[in-house]
Amino acid sequence: MNVIYQLLTFMFVIGLIVLVHEFGHFIAARLMKIRVEVFSFGFGKRLLGKKVGDTDFRVSLFPLGGYIRMAGDEEFDPLNPKPDEFMAKNRAQKIFTLLMGPFMNILLALLLIIIISLGGVEIEAYKLEKPVIGYIAKGSPAEKAGLLPGDTLLAIDGKKTTDWKEVEITIGTNPKESLKIDFARQGKSLTAILDVISVSSYEFGYAGFYRQLPAEIGQTLKNYPAWKAGLQPGDLITAVNEQPIDNYFELADIIHRSPGKLLHLTYKRGERILSSQLTPVDESGVGLIGFNAKIATRQIRYGVIAAVQNSFQEATRLTFLTFNAFKKMIQRKISIKSFSGPMEIARISQQALVSGFDNFFMLIAFISLQLGIVNLFPIPGLDGGHLLIFTVEAVIRRDLNQKLKTVLIYIGFSFLITLMVFVILNDISKTLPNGWKSLLPFLH
């Protein structure tokens, strides 16, 4: 049932985004008086539909997005093109028609963020707080850089960090980078070099410093050691093996490093001091007891103008993050293995929907924005590849050889299909115990 739920969620997300993209092309084509022969929801065999004017609006067998087919887009007579065919139009009209698809994806992202902002955005309260370090993980890049609990982060690589949200984004998007850290310690301004490392299959940047967060239980997971030991939401852990604890991340660090080891917890429940013994389960070499911290949240409501401003700011930030990810991939600081394909998107979409409509539609906005941006990349087979060809033709004032254009498009499609096969296999590898080595044993 969970797989079906993920599949349906994925179909809704991708279907909406791709249909909006194709609707952009459709509107532009009609404005340019280009005949649109097919507007399909889904791919493959036609199941049902209705012809309106020249266009067959249809539902097809595989409901993963959709497409439009313009007259003269695939087959046309170059010596005698019909006036309502795509290739009969001038280059400016062709470029406008191609641009409208990515534009509609970007517009969808902006509108969704505006709607979310107007309804009120719930955010973890600490993200708006001054970045004062509460805990440094043992052996972490932060410890090696000489940072200490109580230090206030002022800037990273010259960019001011006024809150924890800015710090987390900067560190998370800069794996394998040496960053200059400006910080304050007891009224003195100091600097350090932080060598950020890469963690998880997504290759996020990790520094090893954390905010101050009381070790108060927010939730326990059924059948895990914390639940079996009788720990409850609201319990405040004060010591582990008689070692005082005043930060959740310190507690988590001890538990993660203690799989299979008996731990003695001391905690407060109201005015009472209690204790329990439990043994963290071993999950891939990491100790877990099955609970998370209690985290305060804040809801921020925007007026219309502020919502529009927030939408453009957020879209700009996400755009820079997207380009930064591709840049780091080229620099080999991020592996292409960190990319997500349809299986991973389905899983994340389902998790986002469970966590609330705000997160779900924010995910749709993010994917739609990325699709709009990536579609503009000058890769044959994407809108950007066709735009590049038409732009070059406009500059040299003549058409490129048709055989050359066909070869470029086939190369582009081959690249995209190869990339799609890779990301699907990559998604599968993330579910296997040894990753790609489980798929390809010879990598051992």
N, C-alpha and C positions, 0 to 999 in steps of 0.2 A: 504493500500500500504506500509505503514511503517513497519507493521508486516511482510509482504512478503519480504521486503528489508532486514530486520534483519535476517529472516530465511535463505535467500540465502547467506548472508554474513557469518552466522554461519556455514552453510553447507560447504562453501569454506574453512573456517579456520580449522574446525575440520577434514574435508575430507583430506586436504593437510597434516595435522600433523599426522593423523592416517595412511594414506597411506605411508608416509615416514617411519613411525615406522614398518609397516608390510613389506615394501620393504627391510628394514634391515634384518628382519628374513628370507625373501626369498633369498636374496643374500648369507647369511650365510649358509642356508640350501643347496643351490646348491653347494657352496664351499665344504661342508661336504658330498656331494653326497647323500643328503636326497631328496627323491622324494616329490615334492610339487604338490598335487592334485588340489588345488583351490587357485587362487589369485583373490579375489573379491573386487570390488569397491562398497561399500554398503553392506547391510544385507538383509536377507529375500529371497524371490523368485527370481530366476535367470531371468533376462529380455533378455539379449543378451550377446554374447561373442564369443570367438574363442579358440580352444584348440591348444596349441603350445607345441609339445613334450608330456610330461606327465601332463602338467598344463593347467587347464581350466581358462583362463583369462576372467572374467565375470563382467558385471554390474548388480547389484541387486536392488531390489525394493526400499529400504530405503537408500538413499545416504549419510549416516552419518558415514564417515570413511570407514573401510573395514577390511578384515581379510585374512589370508592364512590358509590352512589346509594341514598339512604335513602328509605323509603316516605313519601310526603307532602312531600318536600322541594321537588319541582318542581310537582306537580299534587295538589291536595287540595280537599275540600269544606269551606269555612270554617264552614258551618252545622252540618255533621255529620262532623267529622274522626274517623277511626278511632283507637282508643287506642294502637296501635303505630306511628302516623305521627309524623314529626318535629314537625310544626306542632301536634300535639295535646298536646305536652309543655309544662310550664310554663317560664318564661324561664330559671330557674336550670339546668334540665336542658339546655335549648338552648345556653346559654352554656358549660356544662361540655363538651358534645359538640364545640362549635367550638374551645374552648381546647386540647383534647387533641391536635389535629393539630400546632400550633406547639410545644406542650410536648414531644411526642415528637421533634421535630427538635432542640430544645435538649438533650433527654436523650441523643440519639444523639451529638451533639457532645461532651458531657461524657464519655460512656462511651469514645468513641474516643480522646480526649486522655488519659484515665486509662490505657487499654491501652498507648498509645504511651509514656507516662511510665514504666509498669512495665517495659516492654521495654528502656528506655534511650533517651534523646534525644541524638543527635549534634548538637553545635552548634559553630560556628566559634569557636575559643578566644578571639579578640580581643573578641568581644561581651561577655565577662565581665570584661574588663580596664578599668582606670581610663581615662577618655577624655582621653588626652594627644594633642594635635595633632602629627602628623608632617609634614604637607604642606598648603600653602594653594595652591589653583589660581589661576592668573593671571586677574585681572579678575573674580573670583568675589565673591559677597556677603560671604564671610568676610574676603577681602582688603580690601574697602571698609570693613568694620567695624573694621579695625585688628587683627584676630587674627593671631598669629604661630605658627610651629612651636615646640613646647615648652610652649605654653599648656595648662593643665589646665582642662577645662570642669567647673564646679561645679554650675551650675543654669541651667535655661532657663525663663524666665517664672516664676521663683520655685520651680519644681519641681526638686528635687535630681536630678542625673544621676550615678549612681554607676558606670555602665559604658557601653560603646559601644552596646549594644543599646537602652538607654533613649534615648540621643542620636539614633540613627538613626530610631527610631519617631517621636520628637517632631518632628524636622526633616521627615521624609518625609510626615507627616500635617498639616503646617502650611504649604502653599504660599501665597505671596502674603501672608504675615503678617510683621509687624515684631516680633521677639522680643527680649526683654531677656536678654542672656547674662552670667552671672556666671562669672568665670574667675580662675585664679591664674597669675601670671607672676613667677618668681624670688622667691617668697615673699610677693608682694603680691596682695591681692584687688582685682580691677578689674571694671568692667562695660562692656558695649557693646550697641548696638542692631544686630541682624542682620536685614536685609531679605531674607527667604527668597524665592526665585523658584520658578517652576513649570517642570518639564522633562518631556519625553516625552509620548506620547499618553495616559498614565495620570495626568499632572499631579502627579507626586510633588514634594514640596518638595526644594529643593537649596540647600545653603549653600556648598559648595566647600572644606570642610576635611576632612582624612582622617587616619586613624591612621598610625602608623609601620609600614611593611611593606617588608621588603627586596625588591629587584627581582629575585627569583629565579624562574625559569621553572618552572611546574608542569606545563604541557601545551602542545604546539604543535598547530596544525591543519594537516592535510595540504593541500599545494598553496598555502599562504599564504606570504608572504615569509620569515617566521621559519623555517618548515620547509625552504624551498628554500635558505636561507642556512646550514643545518646546525645551527641552535640546538637544544639538547636540554634536557629536564627536568633541573633542578638547576643549570643555568648561572646565574651571578649577574652581572647587568648592572652595570657600575661607571661607565660613561661613555657619553655620546652626543655625537658630534662633538667629542670631547676635553673636554666639559663633565662634571664629576663628578656621578654620580647615586647617591643613597643611599635612594631611596624608590620603590616601584613606581608610585605614583600620579603622581609627577613624571615618570617615564618614559612612562606612559600619556598624560599631558597633552601631552608633546612629540610623541609619535607621532600623536595625534589631530589636532594642529595642523599636521601635515606630510604631507598626502596628496600623492603624486606627487613628493616630494622625497627625494633620496638621503641616507641617514643612515649614519654610521659608528659601529658599536657596539663597545665594548670590554667584555669579560666574563671572568669566572673560571670555569674548569672544573677542579675539584679544586685543584691547586697551580699550574696553568698559566694564563697570561694570553693570551687569544685575541682576535681581532677579526673582524668581518664587515661587509660593506656590503649594505644592502637599501633598497628603496623601498616605503613603505607604500602599499597599494592605497587607492583613493578609493571609499568607500561612503557615498553621500548627503552628501558634503562632509566626511566624517570619515576620517582616516587609520587604517588597521588593518594589523597585521603577523601576526595570528593566533596569539596565545599568551595564557595567563593566568598569574596568580601562584600560587605554592605557598602554600597556606593551612593552618595547623594546626587540627585539630579536637579537641574533647573530648566524651566520652560521659558523660552524667549519668544515673544510675540512681536511681529513686525507690522508697521503700517504699510500702505500700498507703496509709497516711494521707497521706504527702507527695504521692503521685500524685493523690489526691482533691483536696487543697488546691491543687496546681498546676493541675488541671483547672478548678476554679472561678475561680482567678485569671486563667488564660488566657482563659476564656470571658468573664469580666468585661471584660478588656482589649479583646478583639475586639468586644464589644458597644459599648463606648465609642467605638471606632474607627469602627464602622458609623454610629452616631448622629452622630459628628463629621463624617463624610463627607457625610451628608445635610444637616447644618447648613451646611457650607461651600458645598454646592451651592445652597442657598437664598440664601446670602450672595453667590453668584456668584464665589466664590474657587476653586471647582472646577467645571469644565464637566461637563454630563451626558455629553459625549463621552468622558470618562474611564471610563465604565461599560463592563462587559463583558457580551456576550451569549453565546448558545450556541456560536458558532464560536470565540470567544476562550476560553471555558471548556473546550471540547474540546482546544484547543491546550495550554492550561496544565495540564489534567489529564494529557495524554499526557507532557508534560515532567516533571511531578511523579512519575508512575509510573516513568519512566526513571531518575530520580534516587534512587528508593528508596521502599519501602512506607511508611516513616515520613512522608515528605513527602506521599505520595499520600493517606494516610488523614487527615493533618492538613488537607489541602485539602478533603476531604469534610466534616470536622468544621466547617471555616470556612464552607463553602457552606450546610451544614445549619443552622448557627446563624443565618446571615444570613436564610435562608428562614423560619426560625421567627420571627425578629424582624420582618421585613418583612411577613409574613402578619398580624401584629397591628396594622399600620398601619390607621387608620380610613378605608380606601378601599373604596367599594362594589365588590363582586366578590371581595374578599379576605375571609378569616375576620374580620379586624378591622373591616371594614365592617358585616358582619352583627352582630358583637358590639356595635358602636356603636348600631345600630338597637335591638337587644334591651335594651341598657342605658338608652337614652332612654325606651323604652316602660316599663321598670321604674320609672324616676324619675317619669314622668307618669302611671303606672298605667293606661295604656290603649294599645291597638294604634294604630300610625300607619296612615294611609290606605294600602291595599294598592297603589293606582295609584302613589302617591308612592314607595313602596318599590321597585316594579318599575322606575320611571323611574330612580331612584338606582342600582340594580343595572346597568341597561343603560348608564348613563353610565360607571359604574366599569369595566365590561367593555370599553367602547369605548376608554377611557383606557389600559387594560392592553394591549389589542391594538395600539394606536398606539405605545405604549412598546416593545413587543416588536419591531414592524417597525423602529422607530428603532434599537434596539440591534443588530439583525441587520445593517442597513445600515451602522451604525457599525463593526461587526466587519469588514465587507467593506472599508470605507474605510481601515482600519488596514493592510490588505495592499497598498494601491495607492500609487503613488509620490507623489501629491499629495493623499492623504487624501480628504476630502469634495469637494474641487475636481475630482477625477477622476470622481466620481459626478455632480456637479452643476456642469458647466463655467461656468454663469452666475455662480458665486460668485467667479470671477476678477475 
